[in-house]
Amino acid sequence: MRGWLAEHIDDELLFDTPDEALSIASRLATDAEFYRVQAKRAYASTVDLAPDQVAARYLEAPR
């Protein structure tokens, strides 16, 4: 995975094959602790991507 999106996806959620994707989805659905940790990581890595915050950074960039 390339670009800015890669920094927002935990390595434990990356996959190369459909079987790996199914395994991750199954684990998210059945392992409450894994789900909790991944949800917390996802929130923390994207909380500052709210539209108003992104727009403000974009408008500040040229200055």
C-alpha positions as CSV (number, residue, x, y, z in Angstrom):
1,M,0.0,0.0,0.0
2,R,1.4,3.3,-1.0
3,G,0.7,7.0,-0.2
4,W,-0.8,8.7,2.8
5,L,-3.4,5.9,3.4
6,A,-0.8,3.4,4.4
7,E,0.1,5.3,7.5
8,H,-3.5,4.9,8.7
9,I,-3.8,1.2,8.4
10,D,-2.2,-1.0,11.1
11,D,0.1,-3.7,9.8
12,E,-2.1,-6.4,11.4
13,L,-4.9,-5.4,9.0
14,L,-2.9,-5.6,5.8
15,F,-3.4,-8.6,3.5
16,D,-2.2,-9.9,0.1
17,T,-4.7,-12.6,-0.6
18,P,-8.4,-13.1,-0.3
19,D,-7.8,-15.8,2.3
20,E,-5.7,-13.4,4.5
21,A,-8.5,-10.8,4.2
22,L,-11.1,-13.4,5.3
23,S,-8.9,-14.4,8.2
24,I,-8.6,-10.8,9.4
25,A,-12.3,-10.2,9.0
26,S,-13.1,-13.3,10.9
27,R,-10.7,-12.3,13.7
28,L,-12.3,-8.8,13.9
29,A,-15.7,-10.4,14.2
30,T,-14.8,-13.0,16.8
31,D,-11.9,-11.7,18.8
32,A,-13.2,-8.8,21.0
33,E,-9.8,-7.7,22.2
34,F,-8.3,-7.6,18.7
35,Y,-11.3,-5.6,17.5
36,R,-11.0,-3.2,20.4
37,V,-7.3,-2.6,19.8
38,Q,-7.8,-2.2,16.1
39,A,-10.8,0.2,16.6
40,K,-8.7,2.3,19.0
41,R,-5.8,2.4,16.6
42,A,-8.0,3.3,13.7
43,Y,-9.6,6.1,15.6
44,A,-6.3,7.5,16.8
45,S,-4.8,7.5,13.4
46,T,-7.7,9.3,11.7
47,V,-9.2,11.6,14.3
48,D,-7.4,14.6,12.8
49,L,-8.9,13.9,9.3
50,A,-12.2,15.7,10.0
51,P,-13.1,17.8,7.0
52,D,-12.7,21.1,8.8
53,Q,-9.2,20.2,10.0
54,V,-8.1,18.9,6.6
55,A,-9.4,22.1,5.0
56,A,-7.7,24.3,7.5
57,R,-4.3,22.6,7.0
58,Y,-4.8,22.8,3.2
59,L,-5.5,26.5,3.4
60,E,-2.5,27.1,5.7
61,A,-0.1,25.2,3.5
62,P,0.6,28.0,0.9
63,R,1.4,30.5,3.7
